[in-house]
Amino acid sequence: MSTSFGQAINADAVQATMKKVADWQIEHFKDTFSGRKRAHHIADWTSGALYVGMYKWAEMSGDPSYFDWLKSIAEEQQWKLHHRKYHADDHTVGQLYCNLYKKYEDKKMIEPTIKQFEFIRFHPSQSKLNWETPFHQDRWNWCDALFMSPPVWAQLYTITGEQKYLDFMVSEYKATTAFLFDKKEGLYYRDERFKTKEDHGTKVFWARGNGWVFAGLVNILNELDPSQKEYQYFLKIYKKMAKNLIQIQTTKGHWAMSLLGEEFYPTPETSGTAFFTYGLAWGINNGILKSDVYKPAVEKAWKALVSHITEEGMLGYVQPIGAAPGQAWPDKTEVYGTGAFLSAGTEVYKLYR
């Protein structure tokens, strides 16, 4: 499927494309399209990121079969998080449970998550954020983590009304930001190892890593009231990132895998681009970003994304699992890329509806 940059975006076409991508992904959920030997565990972070976008699509489509599919996965997992108690990746699936709880109000959907997070709150990790310290990933010391776990804490705050969940999350988020955020560039290093690295003379800011952060910020802000001081804290980071992101978007509409090194990473990459598209479109829809400044970036990005979808509905050029800029291919995809695309689509649809 190819879309020229000259055509206006049509909301009905956005919805039709999203349906095609969602249906293809459900049909191929247990398949592998990135060179892996086996499918991801249903509670893995990769799948968790898919569910975040798929839930948004389920709401938008009005088709209950998508909710049924998501519920069947949660029930198969018995509403439990993945196996590592502290690791943010294994909390990602909690976003699905919280979303389903908000819809169905069945306490069994969130009880295991609350129990685990209460344990973490009473026994917080004593590890430092430095990469080489023992148990270092028991805290959010890599930027991807800011998509995985903090939104679940924010959701529990919204669901229960208990400030303790928000307080814990904000405290840890501030520690990570102080450690990994480059104020000059308005971007996050993937982890401590990249703070002193250069690639062809440029700082290394991984596109998808920053996409995880940017989308995570939106998912946190959606749980808070704009009058809250915590909302203002996250909004400030969001705006700084947004301002810088539109300045480094490529002329082809995507974002380079190494955000400041487009000439060295010319291959398009759709997962990072989709997360940025989601975040920017959300900002326009919520009156936070000026439409005349940011809408052209969203339009270019969406058209770039759609141009990398196959006739069957597979989103191509998704960088395989990694922690740094790398390679992507037109015939390789990943479930988190689909999740990012569906999240983006829900906001692009609103923007053009």
JOSUL-V350534 format. One record per helix or strand of 3 or more residues. SS is the DSSP state (A for helix, B for strand). FROM is the first residue (numbers start at 1). TO is the last residue. If there is no record, write none. Layout:
BEGIN
<<SS:FROM:TO> <SS:FROM:TO>>
END
This chain:
BEGIN
<<A:11:27> <A:45:61> <A:64:76> <A:88:91> <A:94:104> <A:108:122> <A:136:138> <A:145:148> <A:150:160> <A:163:180> <A:192:194> <A:207:221> <A:229:248> <A:262:264> <A:270:285> <A:291:306> <A:335:352>>
END
